[in-house]
Amino acid sequence: MNNPTISPRLKNGLLLLLLLAVPLVYLSLSFNDSVWTDEAFTMVLLRQDFAGITQGTIADVHPPLYYYIAKLFTMVFGCSVPVVKVVSILPVVLTCLLVTGFFRRYFPEHFHSLAFATVFLIGFCPAAFTMNVEIRMYTWGLFFVTLSGLSAYALWARPSSKITLLVFILSGVCAAFTHYYCVVTECFIYLFLMIALLKKDLRNWKQCVVFCLATVVLYAPWLPIFVRQFSQVRTGWWLEEFALTQITDTVSYLFRGEFVTLFLLLAGVVLVGFAQLLLSRPVRPGAWFALLCMLTFAGTILVGYVLSKLIRPLYVDRYMYPACGLLFVGLAIALHQLDQRLLLRNALVALLAVNFFFSYPQAIQQEYSTGTEEFKAYAAQELTGGETLTTDFQSLTWSILPYYLPELSVAYTPEISPDLKGLFLTERSLEELQALLPQSHIQEEFTGGIDRQYNFTIYRIS
């Protein structure tokens, strides 16, 4: 994008097309009514008022800001899956605009190249095709964390700016109210900013005191709830194991797909080259900022590993997603400082473009060929009476079935007893069920699934 033979007007046009392509692609993945367990929990919670959302969030393991934002949208546009998917797409678009404006302001000589690479990564890395339309808080975490990291650089560049200081504080607090792993990421951002400010001028200690104290005061009302939730997950949470293989899974998460090896090889070349550059030359502001962005991402994952080993498994790959915006900013800056930047950048863009033609069709299938509509059609026809649906499928009972069948009574039974009667939803085959209930008459009513993740059969037992 910094090729002198390409006019600035053409560069602006290409960047604008990319910025427009991001929301259009994800809007095309949004017109369905198929959700998995956590998304169903979001949809059920959004049927409550703000007080109900707060209580439901307190009983869960996440802070509430995302749900408040989504509730505001549903109050205006209605509570449906496409609307709440748009709520997840919006912060992705805002993040792309944010990094574009940041590079225009602070890296004007290389603005097009840096913005193009970063926006391409945020918009179309392999994980984005799932995460950017997921009805959860991760993309809002991405926006707030990226805003916090970039405003930290702006505050370092101009410590006297009160507006920048305010943006930094508010973005950090909003990130902390979006997801608890964003709190971890923010701790690294705050730490690195304090070190940079004090190294620049010891008189900047006042700014450090202000943003640390203001953040603690603004977050303090939620701290007792955080402590309570953390105590709950220490003793009982759905994750039971944290295998060593999860480390390699985490490394590949953002690029998992058809070309994961090539993506990781390219990232490795950039990182090795950047490390050599840092060791051989004086570190310039842009270079140290890139390094700190990547260390912030790595530190978040490291804390997740440590917590999972010392306390109990508390880390899932998708928890890194809010920090990936800073990782991509760091990678773009690092790539641009290498002597082979043109070759590596073109390889990255080409790989992302080729991957699009694999990941996008898979995303279309994942969103639209789910089996959910067939289940909804059956449910609308056959499950409208006052009877109870019993199931041994526990993961469906607390959000999925309450979302799709809000008027139906659902009962969970971990064991199948001879007195089981009526409608029964299970993964078990007819032969297996008949062996467990030899005296019962069992008739298959429906075989299908929801969201391509939950496959089951509904039987009528008498």
Secondary structure as a PSIPRED ss2 file (coil, helix, strand):
# PSIPRED VFORMAT (PSIPRED V4.0)

   1 M C   1.000  0.000  0.000
   2 N C   1.000  0.000  0.000
   3 N C   1.000  0.000  0.000
   4 P C   1.000  0.000  0.000
   5 T C   1.000  0.000  0.000
   6 I C   1.000  0.000  0.000
   7 S C   1.000  0.000  0.000
   8 P H   0.000  1.000  0.000
   9 R H   0.000  1.000  0.000
  10 L H   0.000  1.000  0.000
  11 K H   0.000  1.000  0.000
  12 N H   0.000  1.000  0.000
  13 G H   0.000  1.000  0.000
  14 L H   0.000  1.000  0.000
  15 L H   0.000  1.000  0.000
  16 L H   0.000  1.000  0.000
  17 L H   0.000  1.000  0.000
  18 L H   0.000  1.000  0.000
  19 L H   0.000  1.000  0.000
  20 L H   0.000  1.000  0.000
  21 A H   0.000  1.000  0.000
  22 V H   0.000  1.000  0.000
  23 P H   0.000  1.000  0.000
  24 L H   0.000  1.000  0.000
  25 V H   0.000  1.000  0.000
  26 Y H   0.000  1.000  0.000
  27 L H   0.000  1.000  0.000
  28 S C   1.000  0.000  0.000
  29 L C   1.000  0.000  0.000
  30 S C   1.000  0.000  0.000
  31 F C   1.000  0.000  0.000
  32 N C   1.000  0.000  0.000
  33 D C   1.000  0.000  0.000
  34 S C   1.000  0.000  0.000
  35 V C   1.000  0.000  0.000
  36 W C   1.000  0.000  0.000
  37 T H   0.000  1.000  0.000
  38 D H   0.000  1.000  0.000
  39 E H   0.000  1.000  0.000
  40 A H   0.000  1.000  0.000
  41 F H   0.000  1.000  0.000
  42 T H   0.000  1.000  0.000
  43 M H   0.000  1.000  0.000
  44 V H   0.000  1.000  0.000
  45 L H   0.000  1.000  0.000
  46 L C   1.000  0.000  0.000
  47 R C   1.000  0.000  0.000
  48 Q C   1.000  0.000  0.000
  49 D C   1.000  0.000  0.000
  50 F H   0.000  1.000  0.000
  51 A H   0.000  1.000  0.000
  52 G H   0.000  1.000  0.000
  53 I H   0.000  1.000  0.000
  54 T H   0.000  1.000  0.000
  55 Q H   0.000  1.000  0.000
  56 G H   0.000  1.000  0.000
  57 T H   0.000  1.000  0.000
  58 I H   0.000  1.000  0.000
  59 A H   0.000  1.000  0.000
  60 D C   1.000  0.000  0.000
  61 V C   1.000  0.000  0.000
  62 H C   1.000  0.000  0.000
  63 P C   1.000  0.000  0.000
  64 P C   1.000  0.000  0.000
  65 L H   0.000  1.000  0.000
  66 Y H   0.000  1.000  0.000
  67 Y H   0.000  1.000  0.000
  68 Y H   0.000  1.000  0.000
  69 I H   0.000  1.000  0.000
  70 A H   0.000  1.000  0.000
  71 K H   0.000  1.000  0.000
  72 L H   0.000  1.000  0.000
  73 F H   0.000  1.000  0.000
  74 T H   0.000  1.000  0.000
  75 M H   0.000  1.000  0.000
  76 V H   0.000  1.000  0.000
  77 F H   0.000  1.000  0.000
  78 G C   1.000  0.000  0.000
  79 C C   1.000  0.000  0.000
  80 S C   1.000  0.000  0.000
  81 V H   0.000  1.000  0.000
  82 P H   0.000  1.000  0.000
  83 V H   0.000  1.000  0.000
  84 V H   0.000  1.000  0.000
  85 K H   0.000  1.000  0.000
  86 V H   0.000  1.000  0.000
  87 V H   0.000  1.000  0.000
  88 S H   0.000  1.000  0.000
  89 I H   0.000  1.000  0.000
  90 L H   0.000  1.000  0.000
  91 P H   0.000  1.000  0.000
  92 V H   0.000  1.000  0.000
  93 V H   0.000  1.000  0.000
  94 L H   0.000  1.000  0.000
  95 T H   0.000  1.000  0.000
  96 C H   0.000  1.000  0.000
  97 L H   0.000  1.000  0.000
  98 L H   0.000  1.000  0.000
  99 V H   0.000  1.000  0.000
 100 T H   0.000  1.000  0.000
 101 G H   0.000  1.000  0.000
 102 F H   0.000  1.000  0.000
 103 F H   0.000  1.000  0.000
 104 R H   0.000  1.000  0.000
 105 R H   0.000  1.000  0.000
 106 Y H   0.000  1.000  0.000
 107 F C   1.000  0.000  0.000
 108 P H   0.000  1.000  0.000
 109 E H   0.000  1.000  0.000
 110 H H   0.000  1.000  0.000
 111 F H   0.000  1.000  0.000
 112 H H   0.000  1.000  0.000
 113 S H   0.000  1.000  0.000
 114 L H   0.000  1.000  0.000
 115 A H   0.000  1.000  0.000
 116 F H   0.000  1.000  0.000
 117 A H   0.000  1.000  0.000
 118 T H   0.000  1.000  0.000
 119 V H   0.000  1.000  0.000
 120 F H   0.000  1.000  0.000
 121 L H   0.000  1.000  0.000
 122 I H   0.000  1.000  0.000
 123 G H   0.000  1.000  0.000
 124 F H   0.000  1.000  0.000
 125 C C   1.000  0.000  0.000
 126 P C   1.000  0.000  0.000
 127 A C   1.000  0.000  0.000
 128 A H   0.000  1.000  0.000
 129 F H   0.000  1.000  0.000
 130 T H   0.000  1.000  0.000
 131 M H   0.000  1.000  0.000
 132 N C   1.000  0.000  0.000
 133 V C   1.000  0.000  0.000
 134 E C   1.000  0.000  0.000
 135 I C   1.000  0.000  0.000
 136 R C   1.000  0.000  0.000
 137 M C   1.000  0.000  0.000
 138 Y H   0.000  1.000  0.000
 139 T H   0.000  1.000  0.000
 140 W H   0.000  1.000  0.000
 141 G H   0.000  1.000  0.000
 142 L H   0.000  1.000  0.000
 143 F H   0.000  1.000  0.000
 144 F H   0.000  1.000  0.000
 145 V H   0.000  1.000  0.000
 146 T H   0.000  1.000  0.000
 147 L H   0.000  1.000  0.000
 148 S H   0.000  1.000  0.000
 149 G H   0.000  1.000  0.000
 150 L H   0.000  1.000  0.000
 151 S H   0.000  1.000  0.000
 152 A H   0.000  1.000  0.000
 153 Y H   0.000  1.000  0.000
 154 A H   0.000  1.000  0.000
 155 L H   0.000  1.000  0.000
 156 W H   0.000  1.000  0.000
 157 A H   0.000  1.000  0.000
 158 R C   1.000  0.000  0.000
 159 P C   1.000  0.000  0.000
 160 S C   1.000  0.000  0.000
 161 S C   1.000  0.000  0.000
 162 K H   0.000  1.000  0.000
 163 I H   0.000  1.000  0.000
 164 T H   0.000  1.000  0.000
 165 L H   0.000  1.000  0.000
 166 L H   0.000  1.000  0.000
 167 V H   0.000  1.000  0.000
 168 F H   0.000  1.000  0.000
 169 I H   0.000  1.000  0.000
 170 L H   0.000  1.000  0.000
 171 S H   0.000  1.000  0.000
 172 G H   0.000  1.000  0.000
 173 V H   0.000  1.000  0.000
 174 C H   0.000  1.000  0.000
 175 A H   0.000  1.000  0.000
 176 A H   0.000  1.000  0.000
 177 F C   1.000  0.000  0.000
 178 T C   1.000  0.000  0.000
 179 H C   1.000  0.000  0.000
 180 Y H   0.000  1.000  0.000
 181 Y H   0.000  1.000  0.000
 182 C H   0.000  1.000  0.000
 183 V H   0.000  1.000  0.000
 184 V H   0.000  1.000  0.000
 185 T H   0.000  1.000  0.000
 186 E H   0.000  1.000  0.000
 187 C H   0.000  1.000  0.000
 188 F H   0.000  1.000  0.000
 189 I H   0.000  1.000  0.000
 190 Y H   0.000  1.000  0.000
 191 L H   0.000  1.000  0.000
 192 F H   0.000  1.000  0.000
 193 L H   0.000  1.000  0.000
 194 M H   0.000  1.000  0.000
 195 I H   0.000  1.000  0.000
 196 A H   0.000  1.000  0.000
 197 L H   0.000  1.000  0.000
 198 L H   0.000  1.000  0.000
 199 K H   0.000  1.000  0.000
 200 K H   0.000  1.000  0.000
 201 D C   1.000  0.000  0.000
 202 L H   0.000  1.000  0.000
 203 R H   0.000  1.000  0.000
 204 N H   0.000  1.000  0.000
 205 W H   0.000  1.000  0.000
 206 K H   0.000  1.000  0.000
 207 Q H   0.000  1.000  0.000
 208 C H   0.000  1.000  0.000
 209 V H   0.000  1.000  0.000
 210 V H   0.000  1.000  0.000
 211 F H   0.000  1.000  0.000
 212 C H   0.000  1.000  0.000
 213 L H   0.000  1.000  0.000
 214 A H   0.000  1.000  0.000
 215 T H   0.000  1.000  0.000
 216 V H   0.000  1.000  0.000
 217 V H   0.000  1.000  0.000
 218 L H   0.000  1.000  0.000
 219 Y H   0.000  1.000  0.000
 220 A H   0.000  1.000  0.000
 221 P H   0.000  1.000  0.000
 222 W H   0.000  1.000  0.000
 223 L H   0.000  1.000  0.000
 224 P H   0.000  1.000  0.000
 225 I H   0.000  1.000  0.000
 226 F H   0.000  1.000  0.000
 227 V H   0.000  1.000  0.000
 228 R H   0.000  1.000  0.000
 229 Q H   0.000  1.000  0.000
 230 F H   0.000  1.000  0.000
 231 S H   0.000  1.000  0.000
 232 Q H   0.000  1.000  0.000
 233 V H   0.000  1.000  0.000
 234 R H   0.000  1.000  0.000
 235 T H   0.000  1.000  0.000
 236 G C   1.000  0.000  0.000
 237 W C   1.000  0.000  0.000
 238 W C   1.000  0.000  0.000
 239 L C   1.000  0.000  0.000
 240 E C   1.000  0.000  0.000
 241 E C   1.000  0.000  0.000
 242 F C   1.000  0.000  0.000
 243 A C   1.000  0.000  0.000
 244 L C   1.000  0.000  0.000
 245 T H   0.000  1.000  0.000
 246 Q H   0.000  1.000  0.000
 247 I H   0.000  1.000  0.000
 248 T H   0.000  1.000  0.000
 249 D H   0.000  1.000  0.000
 250 T H   0.000  1.000  0.000
 251 V H   0.000  1.000  0.000
 252 S H   0.000  1.000  0.000
 253 Y H   0.000  1.000  0.000
 254 L H   0.000  1.000  0.000
 255 F H   0.000  1.000  0.000
 256 R C   1.000  0.000  0.000
 257 G C   1.000  0.000  0.000
 258 E C   1.000  0.000  0.000
 259 F C   1.000  0.000  0.000
 260 V H   0.000  1.000  0.000
 261 T H   0.000  1.000  0.000
 262 L H   0.000  1.000  0.000
 263 F H   0.000  1.000  0.000
 264 L H   0.000  1.000  0.000
 265 L H   0.000  1.000  0.000
 266 L H   0.000  1.000  0.000
 267 A H   0.000  1.000  0.000
 268 G H   0.000  1.000  0.000
 269 V H   0.000  1.000  0.000
 270 V H   0.000  1.000  0.000
 271 L H   0.000  1.000  0.000
 272 V H   0.000  1.000  0.000
 273 G H   0.000  1.000  0.000
 274 F H   0.000  1.000  0.000
 275 A H   0.000  1.000  0.000
 276 Q H   0.000  1.000  0.000
 277 L H   0.000  1.000  0.000
 278 L H   0.000  1.000  0.000
 279 L H   0.000  1.000  0.000
 280 S H   0.000  1.000  0.000
 281 R C   1.000  0.000  0.000
 282 P C   1.000  0.000  0.000
 283 V C   1.000  0.000  0.000
 284 R C   1.000  0.000  0.000
 285 P H   0.000  1.000  0.000
 286 G H   0.000  1.000  0.000
 287 A H   0.000  1.000  0.000
 288 W H   0.000  1.000  0.000
 289 F H   0.000  1.000  0.000
 290 A H   0.000  1.000  0.000
 291 L H   0.000  1.000  0.000
 292 L H   0.000  1.000  0.000
 293 C H   0.000  1.000  0.000
 294 M H   0.000  1.000  0.000
 295 L H   0.000  1.000  0.000
 296 T H   0.000  1.000  0.000
 297 F H   0.000  1.000  0.000
 298 A H   0.000  1.000  0.000
 299 G H   0.000  1.000  0.000
 300 T H   0.000  1.000  0.000
 301 I H   0.000  1.000  0.000
 302 L H   0.000  1.000  0.000
 303 V H   0.000  1.000  0.000
 304 G H   0.000  1.000  0.000
 305 Y H   0.000  1.000  0.000
 306 V H   0.000  1.000  0.000
 307 L H   0.000  1.000  0.000
 308 S H   0.000  1.000  0.000
 309 K H   0.000  1.000  0.000
 310 L H   0.000  1.000  0.000
 311 I C   1.000  0.000  0.000
 312 R C   1.000  0.000  0.000
 313 P C   1.000  0.000  0.000
 314 L C   1.000  0.000  0.000
 315 Y C   1.000  0.000  0.000
 316 V C   1.000  0.000  0.000
 317 D H   0.000  1.000  0.000
 318 R H   0.000  1.000  0.000
 319 Y H   0.000  1.000  0.000
 320 M H   0.000  1.000  0.000
 321 Y H   0.000  1.000  0.000
 322 P H   0.000  1.000  0.000
 323 A H   0.000  1.000  0.000
 324 C H   0.000  1.000  0.000
 325 G H   0.000  1.000  0.000
 326 L H   0.000  1.000  0.000
 327 L H   0.000  1.000  0.000
 328 F H   0.000  1.000  0.000
 329 V H   0.000  1.000  0.000
 330 G H   0.000  1.000  0.000
 331 L H   0.000  1.000  0.000
 332 A H   0.000  1.000  0.000
 333 I H   0.000  1.000  0.000
 334 A H   0.000  1.000  0.000
 335 L H   0.000  1.000  0.000
 336 H H   0.000  1.000  0.000
 337 Q C   1.000  0.000  0.000
 338 L C   1.000  0.000  0.000
 339 D C   1.000  0.000  0.000
 340 Q C   1.000  0.000  0.000
 341 R H   0.000  1.000  0.000
 342 L H   0.000  1.000  0.000
 343 L H   0.000  1.000  0.000
 344 L H   0.000  1.000  0.000
 345 R H   0.000  1.000  0.000
 346 N H   0.000  1.000  0.000
 347 A H   0.000  1.000  0.000
 348 L H   0.000  1.000  0.000
 349 V H   0.000  1.000  0.000
 350 A H   0.000  1.000  0.000
 351 L H   0.000  1.000  0.000
 352 L H   0.000  1.000  0.000
 353 A H   0.000  1.000  0.000
 354 V H   0.000  1.000  0.000
 355 N H   0.000  1.000  0.000
 356 F H   0.000  1.000  0.000
 357 F H   0.000  1.000  0.000
 358 F H   0.000  1.000  0.000
 359 S H   0.000  1.000  0.000
 360 Y H   0.000  1.000  0.000
 361 P H   0.000  1.000  0.000
 362 Q H   0.000  1.000  0.000
 363 A H   0.000  1.000  0.000
 364 I H   0.000  1.000  0.000
 365 Q H   0.000  1.000  0.000
 366 Q H   0.000  1.000  0.000
 367 E H   0.000  1.000  0.000
 368 Y H   0.000  1.000  0.000
 369 S C   1.000  0.000  0.000
 370 T C   1.000  0.000  0.000
 371 G C   1.000  0.000  0.000
 372 T H   0.000  1.000  0.000
 373 E H   0.000  1.000  0.000
 374 E H   0.000  1.000  0.000
 375 F H   0.000  1.000  0.000
 376 K H   0.000  1.000  0.000
 377 A H   0.000  1.000  0.000
 378 Y H   0.000  1.000  0.000
 379 A H   0.000  1.000  0.000
 380 A H   0.000  1.000  0.000
 381 Q H   0.000  1.000  0.000
 382 E H   0.000  1.000  0.000
 383 L C   1.000  0.000  0.000
 384 T C   1.000  0.000  0.000
 385 G C   1.000  0.000  0.000
 386 G C   1.000  0.000  0.000
 387 E C   1.000  0.000  0.000
 388 T E   0.000  0.000  1.000
 389 L E   0.000  0.000  1.000
 390 T E   0.000  0.000  1.000
 391 T E   0.000  0.000  1.000
 392 D C   1.000  0.000  0.000
 393 F C   1.000  0.000  0.000
 394 Q H   0.000  1.000  0.000
 395 S H   0.000  1.000  0.000
 396 L H   0.000  1.000  0.000
 397 T H   0.000  1.000  0.000
 398 W H   0.000  1.000  0.000
 399 S H   0.000  1.000  0.000
 400 I H   0.000  1.000  0.000
 401 L H   0.000  1.000  0.000
 402 P H   0.000  1.000  0.000
 403 Y H   0.000  1.000  0.000
 404 Y H   0.000  1.000  0.000
 405 L C   1.000  0.000  0.000
 406 P C   1.000  0.000  0.000
 407 E C   1.000  0.000  0.000
 408 L C   1.000  0.000  0.000
 409 S E   0.000  0.000  1.000
 410 V E   0.000  0.000  1.000
 411 A E   0.000  0.000  1.000
 412 Y E   0.000  0.000  1.000
 413 T C   1.000  0.000  0.000
 414 P C   1.000  0.000  0.000
 415 E C   1.000  0.000  0.000
 416 I C   1.000  0.000  0.000
 417 S C   1.000  0.000  0.000
 418 P C   1.000  0.000  0.000
 419 D C   1.000  0.000  0.000
 420 L C   1.000  0.000  0.000
 421 K C   1.000  0.000  0.000
 422 G E   0.000  0.000  1.000
 423 L E   0.000  0.000  1.000
 424 F E   0.000  0.000  1.000
 425 L E   0.000  0.000  1.000
 426 T E   0.000  0.000  1.000
 427 E C   1.000  0.000  0.000
 428 R C   1.000  0.000  0.000
 429 S C   1.000  0.000  0.000
 430 L H   0.000  1.000  0.000
 431 E H   0.000  1.000  0.000
 432 E H   0.000  1.000  0.000
 433 L H   0.000  1.000  0.000
 434 Q H   0.000  1.000  0.000
 435 A H   0.000  1.000  0.000
 436 L H   0.000  1.000  0.000
 437 L C   1.000  0.000  0.000
 438 P C   1.000  0.000  0.000
 439 Q C   1.000  0.000  0.000
 440 S C   1.000  0.000  0.000
 441 H C   1.000  0.000  0.000
 442 I E   0.000  0.000  1.000
 443 Q E   0.000  0.000  1.000
 444 E E   0.000  0.000  1.000
 445 E E   0.000  0.000  1.000
 446 F E   0.000  0.000  1.000
 447 T E   0.000  0.000  1.000
 448 G E   0.000  0.000  1.000
 449 G E   0.000  0.000  1.000
 450 I E   0.000  0.000  1.000
 451 D C   1.000  0.000  0.000
 452 R C   1.000  0.000  0.000
 453 Q C   1.000  0.000  0.000
 454 Y E   0.000  0.000  1.000
 455 N E   0.000  0.000  1.000
 456 F E   0.000  0.000  1.000
 457 T E   0.000  0.000  1.000
 458 I E   0.000  0.000  1.000
 459 Y E   0.000  0.000  1.000
 460 R E   0.000  0.000  1.000
 461 I E   0.000  0.000  1.000
 462 S C   1.000  0.000  0.000
